[in-house]
């Protein structure tokens, strides 16, 4: 009865096991109900891209998306590290350039704690181009002329500021040579209109709304950047970039008047390593889709594909994004599921092994506690042996007794063999021992019986 119950329970367990595994897998790899994107300033391209990405993620993945307005790359990175954002836009090199740079020392950020959740790279989206903008009638004709003027360098912690500082170093202009201001895009437009600003260094995609709003008026022009080869050699995050003539204004005054040589850096989308792989795979797939590329005018990404998307990473690639870039390397089981269930699997295997060993121990204890099949036969054999010890074969009556004992041993051996199957005889060492005892006792009795027969034969010969 007990064995039948155990078998039924094992069958039920085996049937339900795949269902349990499937439900556990779905639970562990389920997409989060809500995520946050650290998106920069509303007038920048980061923000407009976040808005577009929000709509597609909510439509295709069913995940609610919050967009958080920030001051730029450094704040985005801090939000990611603190776990307050799941996706964030970042200008490569910004953290390195701005490390320790503060307008007001008393507002310096607290030292960064060691990372327990790594920042990971998803994709390079477009080129953020450096624009040095001045009023069209300004006396500033070249980069070196910025000395002595009020210049907007970008907000604290922004990619604009991270690009402005190396550009000023390249032009051998220190912050003491100018009047630096740290303004948002909205404040730049406002102070330009009020004639309170002489120039602005803006590092944005050439499709950024704020750039077109300024330059399409015909009131502003862009300065050339000299010695670009030297700049890109010293500042590894910069690369050469050319803005086509008429990009921002195609009627007089044309902006720029001719093809304009400048520098640019990437625009990266980052995440944390702990963000689910399926979510990041979904984000990467959306970003690389032709419809998204056309809507956001990501022409470089559209033309160059994965090679541009993976350019200048600076951070390890998130496993979810890597599944999209290298689909042939995607494992059969989601790595998050494997990691999440590793402890559970180890526990289950350990419990199964422990249960098996306990079962075997109990089984052996029971077997030892029970009388073995051979115990009765061994006792009978010992009784026969005790009887033969009392007979030495010297008496005339010993012959019949010894022959009787020998027959008893033979009958006992045959009876015993009839109680065991061939498998049991092969597996049970006790049967071998019993048979050896039988043979040994038979040899003893035969020896005494032979001695008795010799004595009887001698008596007959010696009879007169």
C-alpha positions as CSV (number, residue, x, y, z in Angstrom):
1,X,0.0,0.0,0.0
2,X,2.7,2.4,1.0
3,X,4.7,1.7,-2.2
4,X,1.6,2.4,-4.3
5,X,1.1,5.8,-2.6
6,X,4.7,6.7,-3.2
7,X,4.5,5.7,-6.9
8,X,1.3,7.8,-7.3
9,X,3.0,10.8,-5.7
10,X,6.1,10.5,-7.9
11,X,3.9,10.4,-11.0
12,X,2.0,13.5,-9.9
13,X,5.3,15.2,-9.2
14,X,6.7,14.3,-12.6
15,X,3.6,15.6,-14.4
16,X,3.5,18.9,-12.5
17,X,7.3,19.5,-12.6
18,X,7.3,21.1,-16.1
19,X,4.4,23.3,-15.2
20,X,6.1,24.4,-12.0
21,X,9.3,25.2,-14.0
22,X,7.4,27.1,-16.7
23,X,5.5,29.2,-14.1
24,X,8.8,29.9,-12.2
25,X,10.5,30.9,-15.5
26,X,7.7,33.3,-16.4
27,X,7.7,34.8,-12.9
28,X,11.5,35.3,-12.8
29,X,11.8,36.7,-16.3
30,X,8.6,38.8,-16.3
31,X,9.1,42.4,-17.5
32,X,8.8,45.1,-14.9
33,X,5.4,46.9,-14.6
34,X,7.1,50.3,-14.7
35,X,10.5,51.8,-15.8
36,X,12.1,55.2,-15.7
37,X,14.2,56.9,-18.5
38,X,16.6,59.6,-17.5
39,X,16.2,61.9,-20.5
40,X,17.9,65.2,-20.2
41,X,16.4,68.6,-21.0
42,X,13.0,68.9,-22.7
43,X,14.5,70.9,-25.6
44,X,17.3,68.4,-26.3
45,X,17.3,65.4,-28.5
46,X,17.6,63.0,-25.6
47,X,14.2,64.0,-24.4
48,X,12.4,63.8,-27.7
49,X,13.9,60.3,-28.2
50,X,12.8,59.2,-24.8
51,X,9.2,60.4,-25.6
52,X,9.2,58.3,-28.8
53,X,10.7,55.3,-27.0
54,X,8.1,55.6,-24.2
55,X,5.2,55.3,-26.7
56,X,6.7,52.2,-28.4
57,X,7.6,50.4,-25.2
58,X,4.2,50.9,-23.7
59,X,2.6,49.7,-26.9
60,X,4.8,46.7,-27.6
61,X,5.9,45.5,-24.2
62,X,3.0,46.8,-22.0
63,X,5.4,48.4,-19.6
64,X,4.6,51.8,-18.2
65,X,7.4,54.3,-18.8
66,X,8.2,57.4,-16.8
67,X,10.4,60.1,-18.3
68,X,12.5,62.0,-15.9
69,X,13.9,65.4,-16.9
70,X,17.5,65.9,-15.9
71,X,20.4,68.3,-16.5
72,X,22.3,65.8,-18.7
73,X,24.7,63.0,-18.8
74,X,26.2,63.0,-15.3
75,X,22.8,63.2,-13.6
76,X,21.6,60.4,-15.8
77,X,24.5,58.3,-14.8
78,X,23.9,58.9,-11.1
79,X,20.3,58.0,-11.5
80,X,21.2,54.8,-13.1
81,X,23.8,53.9,-10.4
82,X,21.3,54.7,-7.6
83,X,18.6,52.5,-9.2
84,X,16.3,55.5,-9.7
85,X,16.4,55.1,-13.5
86,X,16.4,52.0,-15.7
87,X,17.5,53.6,-18.9
88,X,19.6,56.7,-19.4
89,X,21.2,58.7,-22.2
90,X,24.9,59.5,-21.8
91,X,27.6,61.4,-23.7
92,X,30.8,59.2,-23.6
93,X,33.7,60.7,-21.6
94,X,31.5,63.2,-19.7
95,X,32.2,61.7,-16.3
96,X,36.0,61.7,-16.9
97,X,36.0,65.3,-18.1
98,X,33.8,66.6,-15.4
99,X,35.3,64.7,-12.5
100,X,36.0,67.1,-9.7
101,X,34.7,70.1,-11.7
102,X,32.2,72.2,-9.7
103,X,31.2,75.9,-10.0
104,X,30.4,76.0,-6.3
105,X,32.8,73.7,-4.3
106,X,30.3,73.5,-1.4
107,X,27.9,71.7,-3.7
108,X,30.4,69.1,-4.7
109,X,28.9,65.6,-5.1
110,X,29.6,62.9,-2.4
111,X,32.3,60.4,-3.4
112,X,30.9,57.7,-5.6
113,X,30.4,54.3,-3.8
114,X,31.8,51.1,-5.4
115,X,29.4,49.7,-8.0
116,X,27.5,46.6,-7.1
117,X,25.2,46.8,-10.2
118,X,27.3,47.6,-13.2
119,X,26.4,50.2,-15.8
120,X,25.9,48.5,-19.2
121,X,25.9,49.8,-22.8
122,X,22.9,49.3,-25.0
123,X,23.5,51.3,-28.2
124,X,25.2,54.3,-29.8
125,X,22.4,56.3,-31.3
126,X,23.7,59.4,-33.1
127,X,26.5,61.9,-33.3
128,X,26.4,64.8,-30.8
129,X,28.0,67.7,-32.7
130,X,29.9,70.6,-31.2
131,X,28.5,74.0,-32.3
132,X,30.0,77.3,-31.2
133,X,27.2,79.7,-31.8
134,X,27.5,83.5,-31.9
135,X,25.2,86.4,-33.1
136,X,25.6,87.0,-36.8
137,X,26.9,90.6,-36.2
138,X,29.3,89.6,-33.4
139,X,32.9,90.7,-33.4
140,X,33.9,87.1,-32.5
141,X,35.2,85.7,-35.8
142,X,37.2,82.7,-34.6
143,X,37.5,80.5,-31.5
144,X,40.4,82.4,-30.0
145,X,38.3,85.6,-30.0
146,X,36.1,84.1,-27.2
147,X,38.4,85.6,-24.6
148,X,36.8,88.3,-22.6
149,X,33.3,87.4,-23.5
150,X,30.3,85.9,-21.7
151,X,30.1,82.3,-22.9
152,X,27.4,79.6,-22.2
153,X,29.2,76.3,-21.6
154,X,26.2,74.1,-20.7
155,X,24.5,73.2,-17.4
156,X,26.4,71.6,-14.6
157,X,26.9,67.9,-15.2
158,X,25.8,68.1,-18.8
159,X,27.4,66.7,-22.0
160,X,27.6,70.3,-23.3
161,X,29.9,71.2,-20.5
162,X,31.9,68.0,-20.9
163,X,32.5,69.0,-24.5
164,X,33.1,72.7,-23.8
165,X,35.9,72.3,-21.4
166,X,38.2,70.3,-23.7
167,X,37.3,72.6,-26.6
168,X,38.4,75.7,-24.6
169,X,41.7,73.9,-23.6
170,X,42.2,73.1,-27.3
171,X,41.9,76.8,-28.1
172,X,44.2,77.6,-25.1
173,X,41.5,79.5,-23.3
174,X,41.1,79.2,-19.6
175,X,37.9,79.8,-17.6
176,X,39.6,82.9,-16.2
177,X,39.9,84.3,-19.8
178,X,36.1,84.3,-20.2
179,X,32.9,84.9,-18.2
180,X,31.5,81.3,-18.1
181,X,27.8,80.8,-17.6
182,X,26.1,77.4,-17.0
183,X,22.7,77.7,-18.7
184,X,19.9,75.5,-19.9
185,X,18.9,75.6,-23.6
186,X,15.9,77.7,-22.7
187,X,18.1,80.2,-20.8
188,X,20.5,80.4,-23.7
189,X,17.7,81.4,-26.1
190,X,16.4,83.8,-23.6
191,X,19.7,85.5,-22.9
192,X,20.6,85.6,-26.6
193,X,17.3,87.5,-27.2
194,X,18.1,89.9,-24.4
195,X,21.7,90.5,-25.7
196,X,23.1,89.2,-22.4
197,X,25.1,86.4,-23.9
198,X,28.0,86.6,-26.4
199,X,28.4,82.9,-27.4
200,X,27.2,79.4,-26.6
201,X,28.9,76.1,-27.0
202,X,26.2,73.5,-27.6
203,X,26.9,69.8,-28.1
204,X,23.7,68.2,-29.6
205,X,22.5,66.2,-32.5
206,X,22.0,68.3,-35.6
207,X,18.3,67.5,-35.5
208,X,17.9,69.0,-32.0
209,X,14.9,71.4,-31.9
210,X,16.8,74.1,-29.9
211,X,19.5,74.2,-32.6
212,X,17.0,74.7,-35.4
213,X,15.0,77.3,-33.4
214,X,18.2,79.4,-33.0
215,X,19.9,79.1,-36.4
216,X,16.8,79.1,-38.6
217,X,16.2,82.8,-37.5
218,X,19.3,83.9,-39.5
219,X,20.5,85.8,-36.4
220,X,23.3,83.5,-35.5
221,X,26.3,81.8,-37.2
222,X,28.6,78.9,-36.3
223,X,32.4,79.3,-35.7
224,X,35.0,77.1,-37.3
225,X,37.1,74.9,-35.0
226,X,40.8,75.1,-35.9
227,X,43.2,72.2,-35.9
228,X,40.6,69.5,-35.7
229,X,43.1,66.6,-36.3
230,X,45.0,67.7,-33.2
231,X,41.8,68.0,-31.1
232,X,40.6,64.5,-32.1
233,X,44.1,63.1,-31.3
234,X,44.1,64.5,-27.8
235,X,40.4,64.0,-26.9
236,X,39.7,60.4,-27.8
237,X,35.9,60.7,-27.5
238,X,35.8,63.3,-30.3
239,X,35.8,62.4,-34.0
240,X,35.7,64.5,-37.1
241,X,32.3,65.6,-38.3
242,X,31.1,67.8,-41.2
243,X,27.8,69.7,-41.2
244,X,26.5,70.2,-44.8
245,X,26.0,73.7,-46.1
246,X,22.4,75.0,-45.6
247,X,21.7,72.4,-42.9
248,X,19.9,74.9,-40.6
249,X,18.9,77.7,-43.1
250,X,18.8,77.6,-46.9
251,X,17.9,81.2,-47.6
252,X,20.1,84.2,-47.0
253,X,21.8,84.3,-44.6
254,X,22.5,80.6,-45.2
255,X,23.6,78.6,-42.1
256,X,26.2,77.3,-42.5
257,X,27.4,79.0,-45.6
258,X,29.5,76.1,-46.7
259,X,30.3,72.6,-45.5
260,X,31.3,73.1,-41.9
261,X,34.1,71.0,-40.3
262,X,33.7,70.4,-36.6
263,X,33.9,67.5,-34.1
264,X,31.3,65.2,-32.5
265,X,30.9,62.4,-30.0
266,X,28.5,59.6,-29.5
267,X,25.1,59.5,-27.8
268,X,24.8,56.3,-25.8
269,X,21.8,54.6,-24.3
270,X,22.8,52.9,-21.0
271,X,21.2,50.7,-18.5
272,X,22.0,48.7,-15.3
273,X,23.2,45.1,-15.5
274,X,20.3,44.0,-13.3
275,X,17.6,45.3,-15.6
276,X,15.9,42.2,-17.2
277,X,17.5,41.0,-20.4
278,X,14.1,40.6,-22.1
279,X,13.3,44.3,-21.5
280,X,16.7,45.4,-22.9
281,X,16.3,43.1,-25.9
282,X,13.0,44.7,-26.5
283,X,14.4,48.2,-26.2
284,X,17.3,47.4,-28.5
285,X,15.0,45.8,-31.1
286,X,12.8,48.9,-31.1
287,X,15.8,51.3,-31.5
288,X,17.3,49.3,-34.4
289,X,13.9,49.1,-36.2
290,X,13.7,51.0,-39.5
291,X,10.5,52.8,-38.4
292,X,12.1,54.2,-35.3
293,X,15.3,55.2,-37.2
294,X,13.2,57.1,-39.8
295,X,11.0,58.8,-37.2
296,X,14.0,60.0,-35.1
297,X,16.1,60.8,-38.2
298,X,18.9,58.5,-37.0
299,X,20.6,58.5,-40.4
300,X,24.0,57.3,-39.3
301,X,22.5,54.4,-37.4
302,X,20.2,53.6,-40.4
303,X,23.1,53.6,-42.8
304,X,25.7,51.8,-40.8
305,X,23.5,49.5,-38.7
306,X,25.1,47.4,-35.9
307,X,28.6,48.7,-36.5
308,X,27.5,52.2,-35.6
309,X,25.2,51.0,-32.8
310,X,28.1,49.3,-31.1
311,X,30.7,52.0,-31.6
312,X,32.7,53.5,-28.8
313,X,31.0,51.6,-26.0
314,X,33.1,52.5,-22.9
315,X,30.8,50.1,-20.9
316,X,30.2,46.4,-21.1
317,X,27.4,45.4,-23.4
318,X,24.2,44.4,-21.7
319,X,23.4,40.8,-22.2
320,X,19.9,41.7,-23.5
321,X,21.4,44.0,-26.2
322,X,24.0,41.4,-27.1
323,X,21.3,38.9,-27.8
324,X,20.0,41.3,-30.5
325,X,23.5,42.0,-31.9
326,X,24.5,38.3,-31.8
327,X,21.3,36.2,-31.9
328,X,23.2,33.1,-32.6
329,X,24.9,33.3,-29.2
330,X,21.7,33.6,-27.2
331,X,21.5,30.7,-24.7
332,X,18.6,28.2,-24.6
333,X,17.7,29.3,-21.1
334,X,17.6,32.9,-20.0
335,X,20.7,33.6,-18.0
336,X,18.7,35.6,-15.4
337,X,16.5,32.5,-14.9
338,X,19.6,30.3,-14.6
339,X,21.2,32.7,-12.1
340,X,18.0,33.2,-10.1
341,X,17.3,29.5,-9.8
342,X,20.9,28.4,-9.2
343,X,20.4,28.4,-5.4
344,X,17.0,26.7,-5.7
345,X,18.5,24.0,-8.0
346,X,21.4,23.4,-5.7
347,X,19.0,23.1,-2.8
348,X,16.7,20.6,-4.7
349,X,19.6,18.5,-5.8
350,X,21.1,18.4,-2.3
351,X,17.7,17.5,-0.9
352,X,17.3,14.7,-3.4
353,X,20.7,13.3,-2.7
354,X,20.1,13.5,1.1
355,X,16.7,11.9,0.7
356,X,18.2,9.0,-1.3
357,X,21.0,8.4,1.2
358,X,18.5,8.6,4.1
359,X,16.2,6.1,2.3
360,X,19.1,3.7,1.7
361,X,20.2,4.0,5.3
362,X,16.7,3.3,6.6
363,X,16.4,0.4,4.2
364,X,19.6,-1.1,5.4
365,X,18.7,-0.6,9.0
366,X,15.4,-2.4,8.4
367,X,17.1,-5.2,6.6
368,X,19.5,-5.6,9.4
369,X,16.7,-5.6,12.0
370,X,14.8,-8.3,10.1
371,X,15.8,-11.9,10.2
372,X,17.6,-12.9,7.0
373,X,16.1,-15.8,5.0
374,X,19.3,-17.8,5.7
375,X,19.2,-17.3,9.5
376,X,16.9,-20.4,10.0
377,X,19.0,-22.6,7.7
378,X,22.2,-21.5,9.3
379,X,20.9,-22.4,12.7
380,X,19.9,-25.9,11.4
381,X,23.4,-26.2,9.8
382,X,25.0,-25.3,13.1
383,X,22.9,-27.9,14.9
384,X,24.1,-30.6,12.4
385,X,27.7,-29.5,13.0
386,X,27.3,-29.8,16.7
387,X,25.9,-33.3,16.3
388,X,28.8,-34.4,14.0
389,X,31.3,-33.1,16.6
390,X,30.1,-35.8,19.0
391,X,30.8,-38.5,16.5
392,X,34.4,-39.5,15.8
393,X,33.7,-42.5,13.6
394,X,35.4,-45.0,16.0
395,X,32.3,-46.7,17.1
396,X,30.5,-49.1,14.9
397,X,27.2,-47.3,15.3
398,X,28.7,-44.0,14.2
399,X,28.4,-44.9,10.5
400,X,24.7,-44.8,10.3
401,X,24.6,-41.5,12.3
402,X,27.3,-39.8,10.1
403,X,25.5,-40.9,6.9
404,X,22.2,-39.5,8.3
405,X,23.9,-36.2,9.1
406,X,25.4,-36.1,5.6
407,X,22.0,-36.6,4.1
408,X,20.6,-33.8,6.3
409,X,23.2,-31.4,5.1
410,X,22.5,-32.3,1.4
411,X,18.7,-31.9,2.0
412,X,19.2,-28.6,3.8
413,X,21.4,-27.3,0.9
414,X,18.8,-28.3,-1.7
415,X,16.0,-26.7,0.4
416,X,17.9,-23.5,0.7
417,X,18.7,-23.2,-3.0
418,X,15.0,-23.7,-3.7
419,X,14.1,-20.6,-1.7
420,X,16.4,-18.2,-3.7
421,X,16.2,-17.0,-7.3
422,X,19.2,-16.9,-9.5
423,X,19.4,-13.1,-9.2
424,X,19.3,-13.3,-5.4
425,X,22.0,-16.0,-5.4
426,X,24.1,-13.7,-7.6
427,X,23.5,-10.6,-5.6
428,X,23.5,-11.9,-2.0
429,X,26.9,-12.7,-0.6
430,X,25.4,-14.5,2.4
431,X,24.2,-17.4,0.1
432,X,27.8,-17.9,-1.0
433,X,29.0,-18.1,2.6
434,X,26.2,-20.5,3.5
435,X,27.0,-22.8,0.6
436,X,30.7,-22.8,1.6
437,X,29.7,-23.7,5.2
438,X,27.6,-26.6,3.8
439,X,30.5,-27.9,1.7
440,X,32.9,-27.6,4.6
441,X,30.6,-29.5,6.9
442,X,30.0,-32.2,4.2
443,X,33.7,-32.6,3.9
444,X,34.1,-33.1,7.6
445,X,31.4,-35.7,7.8
446,X,32.7,-37.5,4.7
447,X,36.2,-37.6,6.3
448,X,34.8,-39.2,9.5
449,X,32.6,-41.5,7.5
450,X,35.6,-42.6,5.4
451,X,37.6,-43.2,8.6
452,X,34.7,-45.3,10.0
453,X,34.6,-47.4,6.8
454,X,38.3,-48.0,6.9
455,X,38.1,-49.2,10.5
456,X,35.3,-51.5,9.6
457,X,37.3,-52.9,6.7
458,X,40.3,-53.4,8.9
459,X,38.2,-55.3,11.4
460,X,37.0,-57.7,8.7
461,X,40.6,-58.3,7.5
462,X,41.9,-59.0,11.0
463,X,39.1,-61.5,11.7
464,X,40.4,-65.1,11.8
